[in-house]
Amino acid sequence: MGKGAMNRRDFLKVGGMSTLALTLGSTGLFSLEGQAKNSSNPTSGFGGFGPLVKDPNGILDLPKGFKYKILSRTGDRMTNGDLVPSMHDGMAAFQGPRNTTILVRNHENGTNADYPVNGKNPWSKGAAGGTTALVVGPNREVIREYVTNSGNIRNCAGGPSTWGTWLTCEETRDMGHGFVFEVNPHEPENEMSKTPIRDMGYFSHEACNVDPSTGIWYLTEDNSPSFFYRFTPHDRSQTLGSLQKGGILEAAAIDELPHNQASNFTSGQKIGIVWKKVNPERAKEDARDLGCIRFSRLEGSWFAGGAFWFDDTNAGENKLGRIYRYFPATNTLELFYESSDHNDLEMPDNITITPWGDLWIAEDGNIGRDRMIGLTPEGNVYTFAENRLNNSEFAGPAFSPDGKTFYLNMQTPGITFAIWGPFARRNAARQVAMSHAAPPPGYGPQVSDKLADYAERHGMSPLAAAALERHGFIV
């Protein structure tokens, strides 16, 4: 948003809407064709999709030409007879049979919930979290909805595998919970779904994603302080069952690069990310003792175009959040974005790279309504969606395999949306371009002349120097 735009954060948060209005919206189809005012969103090309249009049903504002449908709500009856659990969170979309899409969805419940995940084969009988799946037809109708794993605590985010499974992460370290579980939507509630992948660590997990070129997974920790991990499986075939064979867990640190790594960098660069092995059962303690990078509270992540994107939701001088990108090929960490104003971006959470290459960010802020924000390789910023219903966060952004439908959760009261309209076409080149793009003007981290000079002298980008400086390596 431009500095002269109306500050939407000055509005009071709304508490909700009537049961009648929500019921009318639960099965209806909403088309937003009106005109919005006081918006500075770009209107053409890869700059966004234009101003948001006020939803007459008071649920979800979208740009003109886009439509949404509510697929599933907490308390509704699933096709297996259970009630849809609460606290919708991370989610992924997979190709299903006969042109269907299979959504696998987290539920961030703890040990008590009015709408728990009621599985038949839970890992822990005292836990209300887990995952469900929705089989969605090409007409965006739910064909089947069922439990895929249960007995977890606080299934927050996770990440999709390259072989069609979902890794669901427990954001806790209470009551012996704090693991990653692999969920196969084609074999719901099987033994694998209740078997923790212990080598991926015992800590307060948030998100994870795999580098498809290497089979190495990168993981974030939602705790304070947080650490950034990577997991190298013993079996990197990227096939079903490969993760259960174990692997090596490491945490990221900033240090002088070994000679064989430093030689891969531009002339003069001698420092970067090094990985220090940790004991999975005490990963956090080992990362702390080894002097690994301390983040504030890591949240969502995504891997695309050769870069691992992740955010630190309340980092920065104003505690409004930062977004980083890490390049495995060069062990380089960059500080891509650092929020300084509530109207720019407040507390980034789940993130994704769109099929056409934009970075989409779900807010989880405390002031005003939360939004889906888009950043483009060309340096544009736009708002794609805004929660008009209440102050709940968006979560689980995921595109259908064909890129034509965007699926999104509103955590409370627990709604899963299907959204479609004039999305841009798939563009792998722009995904790579996003990985190497400069931040939009005014959105990047502040880099002093001294820091810029340091970056130039050491052959690194200003964004890499900013990451080092923010974490105390450059004084």
C-alpha positions in Angstrom: 0.0 0.0 0.0 1.2 3.5 -0.7 1.8 5.9 2.2 -1.1 8.1 1.0 -3.6 5.3 0.9 -6.3 5.1 3.5 -5.0 3.1 6.5 -7.4 0.2 6.8 -5.8 -0.7 10.1 -7.7 2.3 11.7 -10.9 0.4 11.5 -12.1 -1.6 14.5 -12.1 -5.3 14.1 -15.5 -6.8 13.6 -16.6 -9.6 15.9 -18.4 -11.7 13.4 -21.7 -11.9 11.6 -25.1 -13.4 12.2 -25.7 -17.1 12.0 -28.2 -16.5 9.3 -25.8 -14.6 7.1 -23.1 -17.3 7.5 -25.6 -20.0 6.7 -26.6 -18.3 3.5 -23.0 -18.1 2.5 -22.2 -21.7 3.4 -23.5 -23.2 0.2 -23.9 -20.2 -2.0 -21.7 -18.8 -4.7 -20.5 -15.2 -4.3 -19.4 -13.2 -7.3 -17.7 -9.9 -6.6 -18.5 -7.6 -9.6 -18.8 -4.2 -8.0 -16.3 -1.4 -7.7 -14.1 -0.7 -4.7 -12.9 2.7 -3.6 -9.8 4.0 -1.9 -7.5 1.2 -3.1 -4.0 1.7 -4.5 -3.7 -1.9 -5.9 -2.3 -2.2 -9.4 -4.8 -3.2 -12.1 -3.0 -4.9 -14.9 -0.4 -7.5 -16.0 1.6 -9.1 -13.3 1.0 -6.2 -10.9 -2.0 -7.7 -9.2 -5.7 -8.1 -9.9 -7.1 -4.6 -9.1 -9.0 -3.1 -6.1 -10.9 -5.3 -3.7 -14.6 -5.4 -4.0 -16.7 -5.3 -0.8 -18.4 -8.6 -0.3 -22.2 -8.1 0.3 -22.2 -11.1 2.5 -19.4 -9.6 4.8 -17.1 -12.6 4.6 -14.3 -12.3 2.0 -13.3 -9.3 -0.1 -11.7 -10.2 -3.5 -10.8 -8.4 -6.7 -13.4 -7.9 -9.4 -14.1 -11.0 -11.4 -13.2 -13.5 -8.6 -15.6 -15.8 -7.0 -15.5 -17.9 -3.8 -17.4 -20.8 -2.4 -17.4 -22.2 1.1 -16.5 -25.9 0.9 -16.4 -26.8 4.6 -17.1 -25.3 8.0 -16.4 -26.4 11.6 -19.4 -28.3 12.9 -20.7 -29.4 9.5 -21.3 -33.1 8.9 -18.5 -34.8 6.9 -19.3 -37.6 4.5 -17.9 -40.1 7.0 -20.5 -38.9 9.6 -18.0 -37.0 11.8 -18.3 -33.3 12.4 -15.7 -31.0 10.7 -13.1 -30.2 13.4 -12.1 -26.7 14.4 -9.0 -24.6 14.0 -8.3 -24.9 10.3 -4.6 -24.3 9.6 -1.9 -25.5 7.1 -3.1 -27.2 4.0 -1.9 -28.7 0.7 -3.6 -29.6 -2.6 -2.8 -32.8 -4.5 -4.0 -34.3 -7.8 -6.7 -36.9 -7.2 -8.4 -39.4 -9.5 -10.8 -38.4 -12.3 -9.7 -34.7 -12.3 -10.3 -34.2 -8.6 -8.2 -32.3 -6.1 -7.5 -33.7 -2.7 -7.0 -31.2 0.1 -5.2 -32.3 3.2 -5.9 -29.9 6.1 -4.5 -29.4 9.5 -6.5 -28.7 12.7 -4.6 -26.8 15.4 -6.4 -28.2 18.3 -4.8 -29.0 21.6 -6.0 -31.5 24.2 -9.5 -30.2 24.5 -11.8 -28.9 21.7 -15.5 -28.6 21.1 -14.9 -30.0 17.6 -11.9 -32.4 17.9 -10.4 -34.6 15.2 -12.2 -37.9 15.9 -10.0 -40.5 14.4 -10.2 -44.3 14.6 -6.4 -44.8 14.9 -5.0 -41.9 16.9 -1.4 -41.6 18.0 -2.5 -40.2 21.4 -6.0 -40.6 22.7 -5.9 -37.5 24.8 -5.1 -35.1 21.9 -7.7 -33.3 19.7 -5.6 -32.3 16.8 -4.9 -34.0 13.5 -5.7 -33.7 9.8 -8.7 -34.2 7.5 -9.0 -34.5 3.7 -11.5 -33.1 1.2 -11.9 -34.6 -2.2 -13.1 -31.8 -4.5 -14.5 -32.3 -7.9 -13.8 -30.3 -11.0 -17.0 -28.4 -10.3 -15.6 -27.4 -6.9 -18.1 -29.6 -5.1 -16.9 -31.7 -2.1 -17.3 -35.4 -3.0 -15.8 -36.8 0.2 -14.5 -35.5 3.5 -12.8 -37.6 6.1 -10.2 -37.9 8.9 -6.6 -38.7 7.7 -4.7 -38.8 11.0 -5.5 -38.0 14.6 -4.2 -37.9 18.2 -1.9 -34.9 17.6 -1.5 -31.6 19.4 -1.6 -28.2 17.6 -1.2 -29.3 13.9 -0.1 -25.9 12.7 1.6 -26.0 9.3 3.7 -28.5 7.5 4.5 -29.1 3.9 3.7 -31.3 0.9 6.0 -34.0 -0.3 6.9 -34.5 -4.0 5.2 -38.0 -3.9 1.7 -36.9 -2.8 1.8 -37.0 1.0 1.4 -34.2 3.6 3.9 -33.7 6.4 1.9 -32.3 9.4 3.8 -30.6 12.2 3.0 -30.4 15.8 3.5 -26.9 17.2 4.2 -27.9 20.8 6.6 -29.7 23.0 4.1 -30.6 25.7 3.0 -34.0 26.9 5.6 -35.8 24.7 4.3 -34.2 21.5 6.3 -32.1 19.1 6.9 -34.3 16.0 6.3 -34.5 12.3 3.9 -37.1 10.9 3.5 -38.1 7.3 -0.1 -38.4 6.1 -1.2 -40.3 2.9 -4.7 -39.2 1.9 -5.1 -42.4 -0.1 -4.6 -44.5 3.0 -6.1 -42.5 5.8 -5.3 -43.3 9.4 -2.8 -45.9 8.5 0.2 -46.8 10.8 2.5 -44.3 9.1 0.1 -41.5 9.9 0.5 -42.2 13.7 4.3 -42.8 13.6 6.4 -39.8 14.4 9.4 -39.1 12.1 11.7 -38.8 15.1 14.8 -37.8 13.2 13.0 -34.7 12.0 13.3 -33.5 15.6 11.4 -33.1 18.8 10.6 -29.4 19.0 7.7 -26.9 18.4 7.5 -27.4 14.6 5.8 -25.0 12.3 6.4 -25.6 8.6 8.6 -27.8 6.3 9.4 -28.0 2.6 11.6 -30.1 0.4 14.1 -29.1 -2.2 13.1 -31.3 -5.0 16.5 -31.2 -6.6 18.2 -32.8 -3.5 15.5 -34.4 -1.4 16.6 -32.3 1.6 13.9 -30.8 3.9 14.0 -27.4 5.6 12.0 -26.8 8.8 11.0 -23.8 10.9 10.3 -23.7 14.6 7.5 -21.6 16.1 8.9 -20.8 19.5 11.0 -18.1 21.1 13.8 -18.2 20.3 13.4 -20.1 17.1 15.9 -22.0 15.0 16.1 -22.9 11.3 16.7 -26.6 10.6 17.4 -28.9 7.7 16.8 -32.7 7.5 18.8 -34.8 5.1 17.1 -38.2 4.8 19.3 -41.3 4.6 17.1 -42.3 1.6 16.7 -39.3 -0.7 14.7 -41.2 -3.4 11.6 -39.0 -2.6 9.3 -42.0 -2.5 6.7 -43.2 0.0 8.4 -44.6 3.1 11.7 -42.9 2.5 11.5 -40.5 5.4 10.7 -43.2 7.9 14.3 -44.6 7.3 15.7 -41.6 9.3 18.3 -39.0 8.5 20.5 -36.2 9.9 19.1 -33.1 11.5 21.1 -29.8 11.5 20.5 -26.2 12.6 21.7 -23.1 10.7 24.5 -20.9 12.0 26.4 -18.0 10.6 30.1 -18.6 10.4 33.1 -18.6 8.2 32.5 -21.0 5.3 34.7 -24.1 4.8 37.2 -23.6 2.0 35.4 -26.0 -0.3 32.2 -24.0 0.1 33.7 -20.5 0.0 35.2 -21.2 -3.4 31.7 -21.4 -4.8 30.9 -17.9 -3.9 31.7 -14.6 -5.6 35.2 -13.3 -4.9 35.7 -12.1 -1.4 32.7 -13.8 0.3 33.9 -15.9 3.2 30.9 -16.0 5.5 27.5 -17.6 5.1 25.3 -20.3 6.5 26.9 -23.4 7.9 24.9 -26.4 9.3 25.6 -27.9 12.7 24.4 -31.3 13.5 22.0 -31.6 16.4 20.5 -34.5 18.4 16.9 -34.8 17.2 15.6 -35.5 20.7 17.2 -32.2 22.0 17.4 -30.2 18.8 16.5 -26.8 20.4 19.0 -27.2 23.2 21.8 -28.3 20.9 21.0 -25.4 18.5 21.2 -22.9 21.3 24.4 -24.4 22.7 26.1 -24.5 19.3 25.4 -20.8 18.7 23.0 -21.2 15.9 21.0 -18.3 14.5 18.3 -17.2 16.9 15.1 -16.0 15.2 12.1 -14.5 17.0 9.3 -16.8 16.1 9.4 -18.6 12.7 6.2 -19.4 10.9 5.3 -20.3 7.3 7.6 -21.5 4.5 7.7 -22.5 0.8 10.3 -23.8 -1.6 10.2 -22.7 -5.2 12.6 -21.5 -7.9 15.7 -22.7 -6.0 15.0 -20.7 -2.8 13.5 -21.6 0.5 11.2 -18.8 1.7 10.3 -18.4 5.4 9.1 -15.7 7.7 9.7 -14.5 11.3 6.3 -13.3 12.3 7.1 -10.8 15.0 10.7 -9.9 14.3 12.1 -6.5 13.6 12.2 -3.2 15.4 8.4 -2.8 15.4 7.8 -6.6 15.8 5.8 -6.7 12.6 7.7 -9.4 10.9 10.5 -10.3 8.4 10.7 -12.5 5.4 13.9 -14.4 4.5 15.0 -16.5 1.6 17.7 -19.1 1.7 19.6 -20.5 -1.3 20.8 -24.0 -0.7 23.1 -23.9 -3.8 25.2 -21.2 -2.2 24.3 -21.4 1.5 23.2 -17.8 1.4 20.6 -16.3 3.7 19.0 -13.0 2.6 16.6 -10.7 4.5 14.1 -10.0 1.8 11.4 -8.0 3.7 11.2 -6.2 7.0 7.9 -4.6 8.0 8.0 -1.1 9.5 4.4 0.0 9.3 1.1 -1.8 10.1 -0.3 -0.8 6.7 2.5 -2.5 4.8 2.4 -6.0 6.2 1.6 -7.1 9.7 3.0 -10.3 11.1 3.4 -12.7 8.1 2.4 -16.3 8.7 1.7 -18.9 6.0 3.3 -18.2 2.6 3.3 -19.6 -0.8 4.6 -18.9 -4.3 1.8 -18.8 -6.8 1.9 -20.8 -10.1 2.8 -17.6 -12.0 5.6 -16.7 -9.5 4.3 -14.1 -7.1 4.9 -14.4 -3.3 1.7 -14.6 -1.4 1.6 -13.9 2.3 -1.1 -14.6 4.9 -1.2 -12.1 7.7 -1.8 -13.0 11.4 -1.8 -9.5 12.9 -3.4 -7.8 15.9 -4.6 -4.6 14.3 -7.3 -4.4 11.6 -8.4 -7.2 9.3 -6.0 -9.8 8.0 -5.2 -10.0 4.3 -3.5 -12.1 1.6 -0.7 -9.9 0.3 1.1 -10.4 -3.0 4.6 -9.3 -3.9 5.8 -9.6 -7.5 9.2 -10.1 -9.1 8.7 -6.8 -10.8 8.4 -5.0 -7.5 4.7 -4.5 -7.2 2.6 -5.0 -4.0 -1.1 -5.8 -4.0 -3.9 -7.2 -1.8 -5.7 -10.3 -3.1 -8.1 -11.0 -0.2 -9.3 -9.5 3.0 -11.2 -11.1 5.9 -14.4 -9.1 6.3 -15.9 -11.6 8.8 -13.8 -11.2 11.9 -10.2 -10.8 13.1 -9.1 -14.4 12.4 -6.0 -15.2 10.4 -5.9 -16.8 7.0 -4.1 -20.1 6.8 -3.3 -22.9 4.4 -3.0 -21.1 1.1 -2.8 -23.7 -1.7 -3.4 -23.9 -5.4 -5.0 -26.8 -7.2 -2.6 -28.8 -9.4 -3.9 -27.0 -12.5 -3.5 -23.6 -10.9 -7.1 -22.6 -11.6 -8.5 -22.7 -8.0 -7.0 -21.2 -4.9 -7.9 -22.9 -1.6 -7.7 -20.9 1.7 -8.7 -21.4 5.3 -10.1 -18.9 7.8 -9.0 -20.4 11.1 -11.9 -19.2 13.1 -14.8 -20.0 12.9 -13.1 -22.7 10.7 -13.9 -22.2 7.0 -12.3 -23.6 3.9 -12.8 -21.6 0.7 -12.4 -22.3 -3.0 -11.6 -19.2 -4.9 -11.3 -18.8 -8.7 -11.2 -16.2 -11.4 -8.8 -14.6 -13.9 -5.6 -16.0 -12.4 -2.4 -15.6 -14.4 -1.1 -18.6 -16.3 1.6 -20.9 -14.8 5.0 -19.4 -15.3 8.0 -21.3 -13.9 10.4 -18.6 -15.2 8.8 -16.0 -12.9 9.1 -18.4 -9.9 12.8 -18.4 -10.5 12.8 -14.6 -11.1 11.0 -14.1 -7.7 13.7 -16.0 -6.0 16.3 -13.5 -7.3 14.2 -10.4 -7.3 14.8 -7.3 -5.2 12.1 -6.4 -2.7 9.5 -3.9 -3.8 10.6 -0.3 -3.4 10.2 0.7 0.3 9.6 -2.8 1.4 13.2 -4.1 1.6 15.3 -3.9 4.8 17.1 -0.6 5.5 20.7 -0.9 4.5 23.1 1.9 5.7 25.9 3.2 3.6 28.3 1.4 6.0 26.5 -1.9 5.5 26.3 -1.5 1.7 30.0 -0.8 1.6 30.6 -4.0 3.7 28.5 -6.0 1.3 30.4 -4.7 -1.7 33.8 -5.3 -0.2 32.8 -8.9 0.7 31.2 -9.7 -2.6 27.7 -10.3 -1.2 24.3 -8.8 -1.8 22.9 -6.0 0.4 20.1 -8.4 1.4 22.6 -11.0 2.6 24.6 -8.4 4.5 21.3 -7.2 6.1 20.6 -10.8 7.3 24.1 -11.0 8.9 23.7 -7.5 10.5 20.3 -8.2 12.0 21.6 -11.3 13.7 24.7 -9.6 15.1 27.4 -10.9 12.8 28.2 -7.4 11.5 28.5 -4.6 14.1 
